[in-house]
Amino acid sequence: MLGIYWRKLFFFASLFVVMGLGIYFFSQQFSSAAVNDDAIIGGETGYYNAKINISSNGQVTINDKKAKGLIHSEKDYEEFRYLVLDAPGKYIDFLQIELLYPDNIGSSQIEPIIYAVHGVGSSNYYYQNNNTLVYQAQSISPNASFTIVARFPKNSIEVSFWQKIIAYLSSIPFWIWLVISLVLPITTLVILLYVFLKTSNVWRTRKNKEVISIPPEDITPALAGVLLDGKVSARTIAATLFDLARRGYISIINRGGKYEFGNVKANLDINNPNKTVGLKTFEKILLSKIFTPGVMKSTTDDVQMRIGSHVFSRKVAEVYLAIYEDVTRRGYFLKNPSLVHAHYKSVGLILFFVGIIGLVLGIWLTPDPKYLLLMWAAMIFSAWLIIKIAPEYPPLTNFGMRSRREWVKFRNYLRQDTPIDYKNGMQEKFEIYLPYAVAFGCEAEWSARFFDSPFRPPEWYTSSKPVVIIEDFVTGLFPVISFIGQELAQSREPIVE
């Protein structure tokens, strides 16, 4: 299964790179700046000359320096446009630009244009010979802007692939842009609404105040947590660590703020099925992330070092996937939640990229006023919501919905504020139910119910500090387990939700 996720990660990474390169090369076609203006206005004589050569293959040189982004393909012609001066910062008496164009283009086929504003005394153009067009300007102020344009017959000059794409997109009628700019964002909103409506009725928890005091099924806290939340989280990992400790697979030692995990079963070998009796697949993988082979203990620093040795952890991702496979095999979900998450996130990412491309194209190609850009922005936002919401709501089966309602009743019991006396074996129940409380996010409420009773630390927990009341136990243990759970969860491969 990890191979599938890596392929998806590779696909979207490649898509992102291609989209970025496409936007970059696309944007380069709109550049009007070619060389530093000093190549034209350098010197102190007040008379400046530049020679521009346009070849039939579309290559442009200015004073023998190559320039890009100056040839633009339009619907009916090819256009050369060059911003010669833009506020040069000093007074220029006279400026002359010689434009050499291919011999196969006659002067009668060219449409010269000059844009001179903000202080240009006079400007003109004339044909020096059959393939040279000369632009001139006089009395140019320091704040002036001077642009020269030459329009050539269609296909008389070769243009780049990107310019052909731009010309094609520019020729699309406005009403088609309008339809595209409406249909795609609306489609994204419909998908978002579909995801919400399809799942919200399943996951909307009614005000169920019913209570049951024992777990409705014999499943691990991790599976119960996924059944209630729809996904694996840092709490799922923390709850599993508590449960493994309670069941005697690991011990936790608090040495004055320095924590160690002990491998209680010395012969534990996750690669040997005969030595991992009673462990779920995801529990074996999680233990292998905490303990290296043959090592009897592991400190929190050791765990962090192993987490930090890789950008992402495959083992933690395997823990996630194994939990999802387990809850799916038990019939709680219509489909494996990890596949549902991946499916909707893929849809959301594709729509997100399409929205980005549409926004970029709209900035350059749609006519003013650019109100249609709001639709593309709405599409991007909706796609982002799909990416964020989809992992929250995998589809439950009817059996899964019935089971979930029962587990909600048990969670209600853990959340009650009625104090509990330790007599009649309730401390043992406190330890048994504690991992479920962690998975459900109500460990504080569950622990608070025992604050008025004497407390005996569990056999699997040792502390160098006295543990007299349950508050000593809670404040000493909960933060580090939560921290390790969070660190492990964040280290998973990001494609696994």
C-alpha positions as CSV (number, residue, x, y, z in Angstrom):
1,M,0.0,0.0,0.0
2,L,2.9,2.4,0.7
3,G,3.9,2.0,-2.9
4,I,0.5,3.4,-4.0
5,Y,1.0,6.4,-1.7
6,W,4.5,7.0,-3.0
7,R,3.2,6.9,-6.6
8,K,0.6,9.5,-5.7
9,L,3.1,11.6,-3.9
10,F,5.4,11.4,-7.0
11,F,2.4,12.2,-9.3
12,F,1.4,15.4,-7.4
13,A,5.0,16.5,-6.9
14,S,5.6,16.2,-10.6
15,L,2.3,18.0,-11.3
16,F,3.4,20.8,-9.0
17,V,6.8,21.1,-10.7
18,V,5.3,21.0,-14.2
19,M,2.7,23.6,-13.2
20,G,5.4,25.9,-11.7
21,L,7.6,25.6,-14.8
22,G,4.6,26.2,-17.0
23,I,3.6,29.4,-15.2
24,Y,7.3,30.5,-15.2
25,F,7.8,30.1,-18.9
26,F,4.3,31.4,-19.6
27,S,5.0,34.6,-17.6
28,Q,8.3,35.1,-19.4
29,Q,6.4,35.6,-22.7
30,F,4.9,38.9,-21.3
31,S,8.2,40.5,-20.4
32,S,9.0,43.7,-22.3
33,A,12.4,44.3,-20.8
34,A,15.3,42.9,-22.7
35,V,18.6,44.6,-21.8
36,N,19.7,47.2,-19.3
37,D,18.7,50.6,-20.5
38,D,22.3,51.7,-20.0
39,A,23.1,49.9,-23.2
40,I,21.1,52.6,-24.9
41,I,21.4,55.7,-22.7
42,G,24.9,55.2,-21.4
43,G,27.4,58.1,-22.1
44,E,27.1,61.8,-21.8
45,T,26.8,63.0,-25.4
46,G,23.0,63.4,-25.4
47,Y,22.7,61.4,-28.6
48,Y,22.0,57.7,-28.3
49,N,21.6,54.9,-30.9
50,A,20.6,51.2,-30.6
51,K,20.3,48.5,-33.2
52,I,17.7,45.8,-32.9
53,N,17.7,42.8,-35.2
54,I,14.7,40.5,-35.6
55,S,15.4,37.3,-37.5
56,S,12.8,35.1,-39.2
57,N,13.2,32.4,-36.5
58,G,12.0,34.9,-33.9
59,Q,15.4,35.6,-32.3
60,V,15.9,39.2,-31.2
61,T,19.2,41.0,-30.4
62,I,19.6,44.5,-29.1
63,N,23.1,45.9,-29.7
64,D,24.2,42.2,-30.3
65,K,22.7,41.0,-27.0
66,K,20.0,38.4,-27.1
67,A,16.6,39.5,-25.8
68,K,13.6,37.4,-24.9
69,G,9.9,38.1,-24.5
70,L,9.7,40.9,-27.1
71,I,7.8,39.0,-29.9
72,H,4.1,38.4,-29.2
73,S,1.7,36.4,-31.3
74,E,-1.7,38.0,-31.7
75,K,-4.8,36.8,-33.6
76,D,-4.1,38.6,-36.8
77,Y,-0.4,39.6,-36.6
78,E,2.9,39.0,-34.8
79,E,4.0,42.0,-32.7
80,F,7.4,43.3,-31.6
81,R,7.1,45.5,-28.5
82,Y,10.0,47.0,-26.6
83,L,9.9,49.5,-23.8
84,V,13.0,51.5,-24.7
85,L,12.9,54.0,-21.9
86,D,11.0,54.2,-18.6
87,A,11.9,57.2,-16.5
88,P,15.6,57.2,-17.6
89,G,16.5,59.7,-14.8
90,K,18.3,62.2,-17.1
91,Y,17.5,64.4,-20.0
92,I,18.1,62.9,-23.5
93,D,18.5,65.3,-26.6
94,F,18.0,62.7,-29.3
95,L,17.3,58.9,-29.5
96,Q,17.4,56.7,-32.5
97,I,16.5,53.0,-32.7
98,E,17.2,51.0,-35.9
99,L,15.0,48.0,-36.3
100,L,16.2,45.4,-38.8
101,Y,13.5,42.8,-39.9
102,P,13.5,39.8,-42.2
103,D,13.9,40.5,-46.0
104,N,10.8,38.6,-46.8
105,I,8.6,41.2,-45.1
106,G,7.9,44.3,-47.2
107,S,7.6,47.7,-45.6
108,S,4.0,48.0,-46.7
109,Q,3.2,45.0,-44.6
110,I,4.5,46.5,-41.3
111,E,2.5,48.7,-39.0
112,P,4.9,50.9,-36.9
113,I,3.6,52.4,-33.6
114,I,5.2,54.7,-31.1
115,Y,4.0,55.3,-27.5
116,A,5.7,58.4,-26.1
117,V,4.4,59.9,-22.9
118,H,5.5,62.0,-19.8
119,G,7.8,64.4,-21.6
120,V,8.8,63.5,-25.2
121,G,9.2,66.6,-27.4
122,S,8.7,64.8,-30.7
123,S,8.9,61.3,-32.2
124,N,8.7,59.8,-35.7
125,Y,9.7,56.7,-37.7
126,Y,10.8,56.1,-41.3
127,Y,12.1,53.3,-43.5
128,Q,15.8,53.6,-44.1
129,N,15.8,50.7,-46.7
130,N,13.8,47.6,-47.6
131,N,14.5,45.9,-44.2
132,T,15.3,48.7,-41.8
133,L,12.8,50.7,-39.8
134,V,14.1,53.7,-37.8
135,Y,12.4,55.2,-34.7
136,Q,13.4,58.6,-33.5
137,A,12.6,60.8,-30.5
138,Q,13.8,64.2,-29.4
139,S,13.9,66.2,-26.1
140,I,13.2,63.3,-23.8
141,S,12.6,64.3,-20.2
142,P,14.0,62.3,-17.2
143,N,10.5,60.9,-16.4
144,A,9.5,60.0,-20.0
145,S,8.3,56.6,-21.2
146,F,9.1,55.6,-24.8
147,T,7.9,52.3,-26.4
148,I,8.3,51.2,-29.9
149,V,6.0,48.6,-31.6
150,A,6.1,46.9,-35.0
151,R,3.3,44.6,-36.2
152,F,4.2,42.1,-38.8
153,P,2.0,39.8,-41.0
154,K,0.8,36.6,-39.3
155,N,3.3,33.7,-39.4
156,S,5.9,35.9,-41.1
157,I,8.1,35.5,-37.9
158,E,8.4,32.2,-36.0
159,V,7.1,32.5,-32.4
160,S,7.7,30.2,-29.4
161,F,5.4,27.4,-28.4
162,W,4.3,29.4,-25.4
163,Q,3.4,32.4,-27.6
164,K,1.3,30.1,-29.8
165,I,-0.5,28.9,-26.7
166,I,-1.0,32.5,-25.5
167,A,-2.3,33.5,-28.9
168,Y,-4.8,30.6,-29.0
169,L,-6.0,31.4,-25.5
170,S,-6.3,35.1,-26.3
171,S,-8.5,34.2,-29.3
172,I,-11.0,32.4,-27.2
173,P,-14.3,34.4,-27.1
174,F,-15.2,36.1,-23.8
175,W,-18.3,34.0,-23.3
176,I,-16.3,30.8,-23.3
177,W,-14.0,32.3,-20.6
178,L,-17.1,33.2,-18.7
179,V,-18.5,29.7,-18.9
180,I,-15.2,28.1,-17.9
181,S,-14.8,30.6,-15.0
182,L,-18.3,29.7,-13.8
183,V,-18.5,26.0,-14.5
184,L,-15.3,24.8,-12.9
185,P,-15.6,26.8,-9.6
186,I,-19.3,25.8,-9.3
187,T,-18.3,22.1,-9.9
188,T,-15.8,22.4,-7.1
189,L,-18.5,23.8,-4.8
190,V,-20.8,21.0,-5.8
191,I,-18.2,18.4,-4.9
192,L,-17.6,20.2,-1.6
193,L,-21.3,20.2,-0.8
194,Y,-21.5,16.5,-1.9
195,V,-18.7,15.5,0.5
196,F,-20.3,17.5,3.3
197,L,-23.8,16.2,2.9
198,K,-22.8,12.6,2.3
199,T,-20.8,12.5,5.5
200,S,-22.2,15.0,7.9
201,N,-25.4,13.0,8.6
202,V,-23.3,10.0,9.4
203,W,-20.8,11.8,11.6
204,R,-23.2,14.4,13.2
205,T,-23.4,13.4,16.8
206,R,-26.8,14.0,18.2
207,K,-27.1,15.0,21.8
208,N,-26.8,11.5,23.0
209,K,-26.8,11.6,26.8
210,E,-27.0,7.8,27.3
211,V,-24.3,6.2,29.3
212,I,-22.8,2.7,29.5
213,S,-20.0,2.0,32.0
214,I,-18.2,-0.7,30.1
215,P,-16.7,-0.8,26.5
216,P,-19.4,-2.1,24.1
217,E,-16.8,-4.2,22.2
218,D,-13.5,-5.8,22.8
219,I,-11.3,-3.7,20.5
220,T,-8.2,-1.7,21.2
221,P,-8.4,2.0,22.1
222,A,-6.8,2.9,18.8
223,L,-9.6,1.3,16.8
224,A,-12.2,2.8,19.1
225,G,-10.7,6.2,18.6
226,V,-10.7,5.9,14.8
227,L,-14.3,4.8,15.0
228,L,-15.3,7.9,16.9
229,D,-13.0,10.4,15.0
230,G,-12.8,8.8,11.5
231,K,-9.0,9.1,11.4
232,V,-5.8,8.1,13.1
233,S,-4.2,11.0,15.1
234,A,-1.5,11.7,17.7
235,R,-4.0,10.7,20.3
236,T,-4.4,7.3,18.7
237,I,-0.6,6.8,19.0
238,A,-0.6,8.0,22.6
239,A,-3.5,5.8,23.6
240,T,-1.7,2.8,22.1
241,L,1.4,3.5,24.1
242,F,-0.7,3.6,27.3
243,D,-2.5,0.4,26.4
244,L,0.8,-1.4,25.6
245,A,2.1,-0.3,29.0
246,R,-1.1,-1.5,30.8
247,R,-0.9,-4.9,29.1
248,G,2.7,-5.4,30.2
249,Y,4.6,-4.9,27.0
250,I,6.4,-1.8,28.0
251,S,7.2,0.1,31.2
252,I,7.6,3.8,31.7
253,I,10.2,5.2,34.0
254,N,10.2,8.9,35.1
255,R,13.7,9.9,36.3
256,G,13.0,13.4,37.4
257,G,11.8,14.6,34.0
258,K,14.0,12.2,32.0
259,Y,11.8,9.4,30.7
260,E,12.7,5.8,29.6
261,F,10.6,3.1,28.0
262,G,11.5,-0.4,29.1
263,N,11.1,-3.5,27.0
264,V,9.4,-5.6,29.6
265,K,9.3,-8.8,27.5
266,A,13.0,-9.4,26.9
267,N,12.3,-11.9,24.1
268,L,10.1,-9.5,22.2
269,D,11.0,-9.7,18.6
270,I,8.5,-8.0,16.2
271,N,9.9,-10.0,13.3
272,N,9.1,-13.3,15.0
273,P,5.4,-14.1,15.2
274,N,6.0,-16.6,17.9
275,K,7.4,-13.9,20.2
276,T,4.7,-11.3,19.6
277,V,1.6,-13.2,20.7
278,G,-1.2,-10.9,21.6
279,L,0.1,-7.9,19.6
280,K,-1.7,-6.3,16.7
281,T,0.2,-5.6,13.6
282,F,0.2,-1.8,14.2
283,E,1.4,-2.4,17.8
284,K,4.4,-4.4,16.6
285,I,5.4,-1.7,14.1
286,L,5.0,1.0,16.8
287,L,7.2,-0.9,19.2
288,S,9.8,-1.4,16.5
289,K,9.9,2.4,16.2
290,I,10.6,2.8,19.9
291,F,13.0,-0.1,20.5
292,T,15.9,-1.2,18.3
293,P,16.5,-4.9,18.0
294,G,18.2,-6.4,21.1
295,V,17.8,-3.2,23.2
296,M,16.0,-3.4,26.5
297,K,15.2,0.3,27.0
298,S,14.8,3.5,25.0
299,T,14.7,7.1,26.2
300,T,12.6,9.9,24.9
301,D,15.8,11.3,23.4
302,D,16.5,8.0,21.6
303,V,13.0,8.1,20.1
304,Q,13.4,11.7,19.0
305,M,16.8,10.9,17.5
306,R,15.3,8.0,15.4
307,I,12.4,10.2,14.4
308,G,14.8,13.0,13.4
309,S,17.0,10.7,11.4
310,H,14.5,10.8,8.5
311,V,12.4,13.5,7.0
312,F,9.4,11.2,7.2
313,S,8.9,7.9,8.8
314,R,7.7,4.9,6.8
315,K,7.1,2.9,10.0
316,V,4.7,5.4,11.4
317,A,2.9,5.5,8.1
318,E,2.7,1.7,8.3
319,V,1.2,2.1,11.8
320,Y,-1.5,4.3,10.3
321,L,-2.3,2.0,7.4
322,A,-2.4,-1.1,9.7
323,I,-4.9,0.6,12.0
324,Y,-7.0,1.6,9.0
325,E,-6.9,-1.9,7.6
326,D,-8.0,-3.3,10.9
327,V,-11.0,-1.1,11.3
328,T,-12.0,-1.8,7.7
329,R,-11.7,-5.5,8.1
330,R,-14.0,-5.4,11.1
331,G,-16.7,-3.9,8.9
332,Y,-16.9,-0.4,10.5
333,F,-16.3,1.5,7.2
334,L,-17.5,1.0,3.7
335,K,-14.0,1.6,2.4
336,N,-10.6,1.8,3.9
337,P,-10.5,5.4,5.4
338,S,-7.0,5.9,4.2
339,L,-8.1,5.3,0.6
340,V,-11.1,7.6,1.0
341,H,-8.9,10.3,2.4
342,A,-6.4,9.9,-0.5
343,H,-9.3,9.9,-3.1
344,Y,-10.8,13.2,-1.9
345,K,-7.5,14.8,-1.3
346,S,-6.5,13.9,-4.8
347,V,-9.6,15.5,-6.2
348,G,-9.1,18.5,-4.0
349,L,-5.4,18.9,-5.1
350,I,-6.3,18.6,-8.8
351,L,-9.0,21.2,-8.5
352,F,-6.6,23.4,-6.5
353,F,-4.0,23.3,-9.2
354,V,-6.6,23.9,-11.9
355,G,-7.8,26.9,-9.9
356,I,-4.2,28.2,-9.7
357,I,-3.7,27.8,-13.4
358,G,-7.1,29.5,-14.1
359,L,-6.2,32.4,-11.9
360,V,-2.8,32.9,-13.6
361,L,-4.3,32.7,-17.0
362,G,-7.1,35.0,-16.0
363,I,-4.7,37.7,-14.7
364,W,-3.1,37.9,-18.2
365,L,-5.8,37.0,-20.6
366,T,-9.2,37.9,-19.4
367,P,-10.4,41.4,-20.3
368,D,-11.0,44.2,-17.7
369,P,-12.7,44.4,-15.3
370,K,-11.3,41.1,-14.1
371,Y,-14.3,40.1,-11.9
372,L,-13.9,36.5,-13.2
373,L,-10.8,36.2,-11.1
374,L,-13.0,36.0,-8.0
375,M,-14.5,32.8,-9.3
376,W,-11.1,31.2,-9.6
377,A,-10.2,32.4,-6.2
378,A,-13.5,30.8,-4.9
379,M,-12.4,27.5,-6.7
380,I,-9.0,27.5,-5.0
381,F,-10.6,28.1,-1.6
382,S,-13.3,25.4,-2.1
383,A,-10.6,22.9,-3.3
384,W,-8.6,23.7,-0.1
385,L,-11.7,23.0,2.0
386,I,-12.1,19.6,0.2
387,I,-8.5,18.8,1.1
388,K,-9.1,19.8,4.7
389,I,-12.6,18.3,5.2
390,A,-12.3,15.0,3.3
391,P,-10.0,13.2,5.9
392,E,-12.6,13.9,8.6
393,Y,-15.5,11.9,7.2
394,P,-14.8,8.4,5.9
395,P,-18.1,6.6,5.2
396,L,-19.4,4.3,7.9
397,T,-21.4,1.1,7.4
398,N,-24.7,0.5,9.2
399,F,-22.8,-1.7,11.6
400,G,-20.2,1.0,12.0
401,M,-22.8,3.6,12.8
402,R,-24.4,1.4,15.5
403,S,-21.1,0.6,17.0
404,R,-20.1,4.3,17.0
405,R,-23.3,5.2,18.9
406,E,-22.4,2.7,21.6
407,W,-18.9,4.0,21.9
408,V,-20.2,7.5,22.2
409,K,-22.3,6.3,25.2
410,F,-19.1,4.9,26.8
411,R,-17.3,8.2,26.1
412,N,-20.1,9.9,27.9
413,Y,-19.4,7.7,30.9
414,L,-15.7,8.6,30.9
415,R,-16.6,12.3,30.7
416,Q,-19.0,12.3,33.7
417,D,-18.0,14.5,36.6
418,T,-19.3,12.1,39.3
419,P,-16.4,11.1,41.6
420,I,-15.5,7.4,41.7
421,D,-14.3,5.5,44.7
422,Y,-11.4,3.1,44.2
423,K,-13.1,0.3,46.1
424,N,-14.4,-2.8,44.3
425,G,-11.5,-2.9,41.9
426,M,-12.1,0.6,40.4
427,Q,-8.4,1.4,40.2
428,E,-7.9,-1.5,37.8
429,K,-10.8,-0.1,35.7
430,F,-9.1,3.3,35.8
431,E,-6.0,1.8,34.2
432,I,-8.0,-0.3,31.7
433,Y,-10.2,2.6,30.6
434,L,-7.4,5.2,30.6
435,P,-6.1,4.4,27.1
436,Y,-9.7,4.8,25.8
437,A,-10.0,8.1,27.5
438,V,-6.8,9.3,25.9
439,A,-8.0,8.1,22.5
440,F,-11.3,10.0,23.0
441,G,-9.7,13.2,24.3
442,C,-11.2,13.0,27.8
443,E,-8.3,11.7,29.9
444,A,-8.5,14.8,32.1
445,E,-12.2,14.3,32.9
446,W,-11.7,10.6,33.5
447,S,-8.7,11.1,35.8
448,A,-10.5,13.9,37.7
449,R,-13.2,11.4,38.8
450,F,-10.6,9.8,41.1
451,F,-9.0,12.9,42.6
452,D,-10.7,12.3,46.0
453,S,-9.4,8.8,46.3
454,P,-6.0,7.4,47.4
455,F,-3.8,6.3,44.5
456,R,-1.4,3.5,43.9
457,P,0.9,3.9,40.9
458,P,0.4,1.2,38.2
459,E,3.1,-1.5,38.1
460,W,4.2,-0.4,34.7
461,Y,5.0,3.2,35.9
462,T,8.0,4.1,38.1
463,S,8.9,7.6,39.2
464,S,11.9,9.0,41.1
465,K,9.4,11.5,42.5
466,P,6.7,10.4,45.1
467,V,3.4,9.5,43.5
468,V,0.8,9.9,46.3
469,I,-2.2,11.1,44.5
470,I,-3.5,10.7,41.0
471,E,-2.5,14.3,40.2
472,D,1.1,13.3,40.6
473,F,0.7,10.4,38.2
474,V,-1.2,12.6,35.6
475,T,1.2,15.5,35.7
476,G,4.2,13.3,35.5
477,L,3.1,11.0,32.7
478,F,0.5,12.6,30.5
479,P,2.7,15.3,29.0
480,V,5.5,13.0,27.8
481,I,3.2,10.4,26.3
482,S,1.3,13.1,24.5
483,F,4.5,14.6,23.3
484,I,5.9,11.3,22.0
485,G,2.6,10.6,20.3
486,Q,2.6,14.0,18.6
487,E,6.2,13.6,17.5
488,L,5.5,10.2,16.0
489,A,2.3,11.3,14.3
490,Q,4.0,14.3,12.7
491,S,6.9,12.2,11.4
492,R,4.6,10.0,9.2
493,E,4.7,10.3,5.4
494,P,2.4,13.3,4.7
495,I,0.5,11.5,2.0
496,V,-1.0,9.2,4.7
497,E,-3.7,11.0,6.6
